[in-house]
Amino acid sequence: MKAELVRIGNSRGLRLPRNLLELYGIKESDELELEERRDGILIKPKAESETKLPWESAYQEMAHEAAEKAEWAEWEQIAGDGLDD
């Protein structure tokens, strides 16, 4: 597959075929990752995992982790009491 480098003011832009944009769900103004490789440049959509969690989601995750630690703390007290069942 081929792509064309075009002039955009003093810069250059890469014109990507529509079928590739649709295939990878790339829309206008989306950020793309550029990775330098020995044999060329890898262009890929920005990974979802790199985006930050909203504050509410981050707080809920931290609260869940704290509750889980509290549960295990209780278990360690019971398991370490020296009584055998």
BATORGU-163783 format. One record per residue (C-alpha): x, y, z. Coordinates in steps of 0.1 Angstrom, whole numbers, padded with zeros to 4 digits, always signed. Example, Ala and Ser with C-alpha at 12.3 -4.5 7.8 and 13.67 -1.06 7.14 Angstrom:
# residues 2
+0123-0045+0078/+0137-0011+0071/
This chain:
# residues 85
+0000+0000+0000/+0012+0035-0008/+0007+0069+0009/+0014+0103-0005/+0035+0130+0014/+0018+0164+0007/+0028+0200+0015/+0008+0217+0043/+0022+0252+0046/+0059+0249+0055/+0053+0213+0068/+0045+0180+0052/+0016+0157+0059/+0010+0121+0052/-0022+0113+0033/-0036+0080+0045/-0061+0059+0025/-0097+0059+0038/-0098+0021+0042/-0069+0022+0066/-0085+0050+0086/-0118+0031+0088/-0100-0002+0096/-0082+0013+0126/-0109+0037+0137/-0088+0068+0131/-0107+0101+0129/-0096+0136+0121/-0077+0152+0150/-0069+0118+0167/-0034+0115+0181/-0012+0089+0165/+0020+0073+0179/+0051+0075+0158/+0078+0050+0165/+0112+0052+0149/+0124+0018+0136/+0155+0008+0119/+0136+0001+0087/+0112+0030+0088/+0085+0047+0109/+0056+0028+0126/+0024+0048+0128/-0004+0036+0151/-0034+0049+0169/-0027+0061+0205/-0032+0032+0229/-0062+0034+0252/-0042+0022+0281/-0021+0053+0280/-0050+0076+0288/-0054+0087+0324/-0083+0075+0346/-0109+0101+0355/-0107+0111+0392/-0138+0092+0402/-0125+0060+0387/-0091+0064+0403/-0107+0070+0437/-0130+0040+0434/-0100+0018+0424/-0080+0031+0454/-0110+0025+0478/-0114-0010+0465/-0076-0018+0471/-0079-0004+0506/-0109-0026+0514/-0092-0056+0500/-0061-0050+0522/-0084-0047+0553/-0100-0080+0545/-0066-0097+0542/-0055-0081+0575/-0084-0097+0593/-0076-0131+0577/-0040-0129+0588/-0051-0122+0624/-0073-0152+0624/-0049-0175+0606/-0020-0165+0629/-0039-0170+0662/-0023-0204+0668/-0056-0223+0669/-0060-0253+0647/-0094-0264+0634/
